[in-house]
């Protein structure tokens, strides 16, 4: 299955919406391109104040990496 090319801003929005469903807090997410595609990161402050934050980010990241690839600017 081909992956869908998506802008960074749209991917952040989808990521944030998926994290809201967990109700573990609302961390600010940044999508950072890398050689393998992209990585989602949250600030240290958000990770410390929301203990399950890192686990949830990893879970959503795995789901979305199967579907989306960052569009070239």
PAKEDREN-568768 format. One record per residue (C-alpha): x, y, z; residue number from 1. Coordinates in Angstrom, 1 decimal. Layout:
N
+--------+--------+--------+-------+
:      x :      y :      z : vexlo :
+--------+--------+--------+-------+
:      X :      Y :      Z :   NUM :
...
+--------+--------+--------+-------+
END
This chain:
73
+--------+--------+--------+-------+
:      x :      y :      z : vexlo :
+--------+--------+--------+-------+
:    0.0 :    0.0 :    0.0 :     1 :
:    1.4 :    3.4 :   -1.0 :     2 :
:    1.8 :    6.0 :    1.7 :     3 :
:    0.1 :    9.3 :    1.6 :     4 :
:    2.3 :   12.4 :    1.2 :     5 :
:    1.2 :   15.0 :    3.8 :     6 :
:    2.5 :   18.4 :    5.0 :     7 :
:    4.2 :   18.8 :    8.3 :     8 :
:    1.4 :   21.0 :    9.6 :     9 :
:   -1.4 :   18.5 :    8.6 :    10 :
:    0.5 :   15.6 :   10.2 :    11 :
:    0.9 :   17.6 :   13.4 :    12 :
:   -2.8 :   18.2 :   13.4 :    13 :
:   -3.7 :   14.6 :   12.9 :    14 :
:   -1.2 :   13.5 :   15.5 :    15 :
:   -2.6 :   16.0 :   18.1 :    16 :
:   -6.2 :   14.8 :   17.4 :    17 :
:   -5.2 :   11.2 :   18.0 :    18 :
:   -3.4 :   12.1 :   21.2 :    19 :
:   -6.5 :   13.9 :   22.5 :    20 :
:   -8.4 :   10.6 :   22.4 :    21 :
:   -6.2 :    9.2 :   25.2 :    22 :
:   -7.0 :   12.0 :   27.7 :    23 :
:   -3.5 :   11.9 :   29.2 :    24 :
:   -2.9 :   15.5 :   28.6 :    25 :
:   -2.4 :   17.6 :   25.5 :    26 :
:    1.4 :   17.8 :   24.8 :    27 :
:    2.7 :   20.0 :   22.0 :    28 :
:    4.1 :   17.8 :   19.2 :    29 :
:    6.7 :   18.6 :   16.6 :    30 :
:    7.3 :   16.5 :   13.5 :    31 :
:   11.0 :   16.3 :   12.6 :    32 :
:   12.1 :   14.9 :    9.2 :    33 :
:   14.9 :   12.3 :    9.2 :    34 :
:   16.5 :    9.9 :    6.8 :    35 :
:   13.9 :    7.2 :    7.6 :    36 :
:   10.9 :    9.5 :    7.2 :    37 :
:    9.9 :   11.5 :   10.3 :    38 :
:    9.8 :   11.4 :   14.1 :    39 :
:    7.4 :   13.0 :   16.5 :    40 :
:    8.8 :   14.7 :   19.5 :    41 :
:    7.4 :   16.5 :   22.6 :    42 :
:    9.1 :   18.9 :   24.9 :    43 :
:   10.8 :   17.5 :   28.0 :    44 :
:    8.3 :   19.5 :   30.1 :    45 :
:    5.3 :   17.8 :   28.5 :    46 :
:    6.9 :   14.4 :   28.9 :    47 :
:    7.6 :   15.0 :   32.6 :    48 :
:    4.1 :   16.4 :   33.3 :    49 :
:    2.3 :   13.6 :   31.4 :    50 :
:    4.0 :   10.3 :   32.3 :    51 :
:    2.3 :    8.3 :   29.7 :    52 :
:    3.0 :   10.9 :   27.0 :    53 :
:    6.1 :    9.2 :   25.6 :    54 :
:    4.3 :    5.8 :   25.3 :    55 :
:    1.3 :    7.4 :   23.6 :    56 :
:    3.5 :    9.3 :   21.2 :    57 :
:    5.3 :    6.1 :   20.2 :    58 :
:    2.0 :    4.3 :   19.7 :    59 :
:    0.5 :    7.0 :   17.5 :    60 :
:    3.8 :    7.4 :   15.7 :    61 :
:    3.8 :    3.7 :   14.7 :    62 :
:    0.2 :    4.0 :   13.5 :    63 :
:    0.8 :    7.1 :   11.4 :    64 :
:    4.1 :    6.0 :    9.9 :    65 :
:    2.3 :    3.2 :    8.3 :    66 :
:    0.0 :    5.6 :    6.5 :    67 :
:    1.9 :    8.9 :    6.0 :    68 :
:    5.1 :   10.2 :    4.6 :    69 :
:    6.2 :   13.9 :    4.7 :    70 :
:    5.6 :   15.8 :    1.5 :    71 :
:    8.6 :   17.5 :    0.0 :    72 :
:    8.6 :   21.2 :    0.5 :    73 :
+--------+--------+--------+-------+
END
